[in-house]
Amino acid sequence: MKKGQLGFLAGTHAVNDLYQGAIPAMLPFLMSERHYSYAAISGLAFASSGVSSLFQPLFGVLSDRKPRTWLVPAGFITAALGVVAAGLSGNYMITWLCVALAGIGIAAYHPPATSQARAAGGSSQKAMSIFSVGGTVGGSIAPSLVTLVIGSAGFDGSYLLAVPALVMLFLWGLKGPWMRRQGYVEATPLVVGASARSTANQPRRSDDWRSFARLVVVIIGWSIPFVTVTSLVSLHAQRDLGQSTAAGAATLTSYTAAGAVGTLLGGWVGDKYGRMTSVRIGYLVALPALVGIAWAPAFPVLVASTVVFGTAMFLPFAAQVTLAQDYLPNRPGTASGLTLGLAMAAGGLCSPAFGWLADSSGLRAAFYALLLVFVIPVVMGMRLPDRVLDSPDGRPAEQREAENAGSPQ
């Protein structure tokens, strides 16, 4: 495991997903100050999650054909630009387009960064969970940052939200020269080109598309409640339980912070007891927690249910990423793009439908409807097969990890 590279990538992930989390954190302010309906708010959630998810497979294919590390900084800078422009815009359509631009930036970041993280971390579930939790930490900071900036300076102060991306861009520019001076070597790429494989007389391992398709269905079922709860839980606290905007933001923060804990816990469970254990426990615990969110008669019950739900939903996260890459060992970027992208699009695509249901029947009805959807991934997640592979370049996994551990960070 190359801890230095992994830690830096986790930092970029925190910055990138801060902007992913900033958009749902902005929704209550947009609703109160610009008088958007639930359906309009859900449309913005689609512009962020849905558009991002649809573009991620494309960036995954590009990152598999040729290393494109520049997509990492380009992604989080574009995300920052879209979020800032959305805050400064007063027109709904322009705001929608700016949010979609942020989603495209988020999409550009994830496949190449995830492939780099897997190369730096090897087969360790804990390593992938560390990279993943970087994004979760960024998402958990977003509601407080947005509340601080927009709550105090209004939407005119949205330009301040660009500061984290600008700082990380500066650090990214320093990274290359610093690594060269220290003699550090990048982790071996996950995918070696076809010509290199044939030269080294290494067989091409098969891609298990059938198991991968089942995993995609599971993640689709995971993404719908994840995106919808992210979009509506703070409004649930305010509208149904009479809480303030700050309390609603705190609920969303507790949800994303619990996701960080769940991601790390899932990595530890995966390394100790097998990654399928973290998948199965996560789905089985998340289902009753979602019942608690829908039923919550008081604010403390909502917060407790949200914390349990966020923790449980992210227990399988690192395992699902590495499973996807092991199902498609020749296409790790494509695997990341499809699972974190196209599958996640379902959450954004369905979000407006749950927004319309909330408009017509209330937020509780929307959350109860989520339960019916969530039963499908719970059942299918119990039946996913594991797949343990040697390293993607043909060497045994133990040899690859020993070489990475023995080389400079």
PyMOL commands that set and color helices and strands:
alter all, ss='L'
color gray80, all
select helices_A, chain A and resi 3-34+38-65+71-88+92-121+125-153+155-182+194-199+209-239+245-273+275-295+299-314+317-327+332-361+363-381+397-406
alter helices_A, ss='H'
color red, helices_A
deselect
rebuild
show_as cartoon
